[in-house]
Amino acid sequence: MTGKYEAGEELSGTVTGIQPYGAFVALDESTQGLVHISEITYGFVKDIHEHLSVGQQVTVKVLEVDETDNKISLSIRALQEPPAPTKKISRPRKSLQERVDEQDEKGFNSLKDKLRDWIGKSGY
């Protein structure tokens, strides 16, 4: 593996195995790397099988080559367009006093008034 692959390269490979934490991709006959679950696609991935299957051809980007441990970190997500940011609807925030005033308008009852009402409904 020494010097064969470098970070930043885009390669084609075949998914050879799927584990709960990621998918193994064969880059050639003697080299395979791991696409961590977080590098499969944008967003949350609950089940890798919903995105990949063994034997599937994929294009990956080399994120890191660890010569010491003979590991290659790969990404599919790095080659995808990021999703457009969702626009949050902004509403003016109300102060605590404004919210209390709204509750008063709806008919704030004191606990004493409510207690009388509850006792009346209970039949005592």
C-alpha positions as CSV (number, residue, x, y, z in Angstrom):
1,M,0.0,0.0,0.0
2,T,3.0,2.3,0.5
3,G,2.5,5.4,-1.6
4,K,-0.2,3.9,-3.7
5,Y,-3.1,6.2,-2.6
6,E,-3.1,9.8,-1.5
7,A,-5.6,12.0,0.4
8,G,-7.8,13.9,-2.0
9,E,-7.8,11.3,-4.8
10,E,-11.2,10.3,-6.3
11,L,-11.4,6.5,-7.0
12,S,-13.8,3.9,-8.0
13,G,-14.4,0.9,-5.9
14,T,-16.7,-2.0,-5.0
15,V,-18.5,-2.3,-1.7
16,T,-17.3,-5.6,-0.1
17,G,-18.9,-5.5,3.3
18,I,-21.3,-3.5,5.4
19,Q,-21.1,-3.1,9.2
20,P,-23.2,-0.9,11.5
21,Y,-20.3,1.6,11.6
22,G,-19.5,1.8,7.9
23,A,-18.9,0.1,4.6
24,F,-15.7,-1.5,3.3
25,V,-14.8,-0.6,-0.3
26,A,-12.2,-2.6,-2.3
27,L,-10.0,-0.1,-4.3
28,D,-8.0,-2.9,-6.0
29,E,-7.4,-6.6,-5.5
30,S,-5.3,-6.1,-2.4
31,T,-6.5,-2.8,-0.9
32,Q,-9.7,-1.8,0.7
33,G,-10.8,1.2,2.8
34,L,-13.6,2.2,5.1
35,V,-16.4,4.6,4.4
36,H,-17.5,5.6,7.9
37,I,-21.3,5.8,8.4
38,S,-21.0,9.6,8.7
39,E,-19.3,9.8,5.3
40,I,-22.0,8.0,3.3
41,T,-24.3,10.9,2.7
42,Y,-25.4,14.2,4.2
43,G,-27.9,13.9,7.0
44,F,-28.5,11.1,9.5
45,V,-27.9,7.5,8.3
46,K,-29.7,5.0,10.4
47,D,-29.2,1.9,8.2
48,I,-26.4,1.8,5.8
49,H,-28.2,-0.9,3.8
50,E,-30.7,1.8,2.7
51,H,-27.8,3.6,0.8
52,L,-25.4,0.9,-0.1
53,S,-25.3,-2.8,-0.9
54,V,-22.5,-5.4,-1.2
55,G,-21.2,-5.5,-4.8
56,Q,-22.2,-2.0,-5.6
57,Q,-19.8,0.2,-7.5
58,V,-19.1,3.5,-5.8
59,T,-17.0,6.6,-6.4
60,V,-15.1,7.6,-3.2
61,K,-12.7,10.3,-2.1
62,V,-9.6,9.4,-0.1
63,L,-9.8,11.3,3.2
64,E,-6.7,9.9,4.9
65,V,-4.1,7.2,4.4
66,D,-2.6,5.8,7.6
67,E,0.6,4.0,6.5
68,T,1.3,2.9,10.1
69,D,-1.9,1.0,10.6
70,N,-2.5,0.3,6.9
71,K,-5.9,2.0,6.9
72,I,-7.6,4.2,4.3
73,S,-10.5,6.5,5.3
74,L,-12.9,7.1,2.4
75,S,-15.9,9.3,1.8
76,I,-18.8,9.2,-0.6
77,R,-20.4,12.3,0.9
78,A,-17.4,14.4,0.0
79,L,-18.3,14.0,-3.6
80,Q,-21.9,15.0,-3.2
81,E,-23.4,18.5,-3.4
82,P,-24.3,19.7,0.1
83,P,-28.1,20.1,0.6
84,A,-29.4,23.6,0.4
85,P,-29.8,25.2,3.8
86,T,-33.4,25.2,5.0
87,K,-34.7,28.6,5.6
88,K,-36.1,29.0,9.1
89,I,-39.2,31.0,9.4
90,S,-38.4,33.8,11.8
91,R,-41.1,35.2,14.0
92,P,-40.6,38.1,16.3
93,R,-39.9,36.8,19.8
94,K,-42.2,38.0,22.5
95,S,-40.9,39.0,25.8
96,L,-42.0,37.2,28.9
97,Q,-44.2,40.1,29.9
98,E,-46.0,40.1,26.6
99,R,-46.7,36.4,26.9
100,V,-48.0,36.9,30.5
101,D,-50.3,39.7,29.2
102,E,-51.6,37.4,26.5
103,Q,-52.5,34.8,29.1
104,D,-54.2,37.4,31.2
105,E,-56.3,38.4,28.2
106,K,-57.5,34.8,27.8
107,G,-58.8,34.8,31.3
108,F,-56.2,34.1,34.0
109,N,-57.9,32.5,37.0
110,S,-56.2,32.5,40.4
111,L,-55.7,29.1,42.2
112,K,-58.4,30.1,44.7
113,D,-60.9,30.6,41.9
114,K,-59.9,27.3,40.2
115,L,-60.1,25.4,43.6
116,R,-63.7,26.6,44.0
117,D,-64.5,25.5,40.5
118,W,-62.9,22.0,41.0
119,I,-64.7,21.5,44.3
120,G,-68.0,22.4,42.6
121,K,-67.4,19.9,39.8
122,S,-66.5,17.1,42.2
123,G,-69.9,17.4,43.9
124,Y,-68.8,18.4,47.4
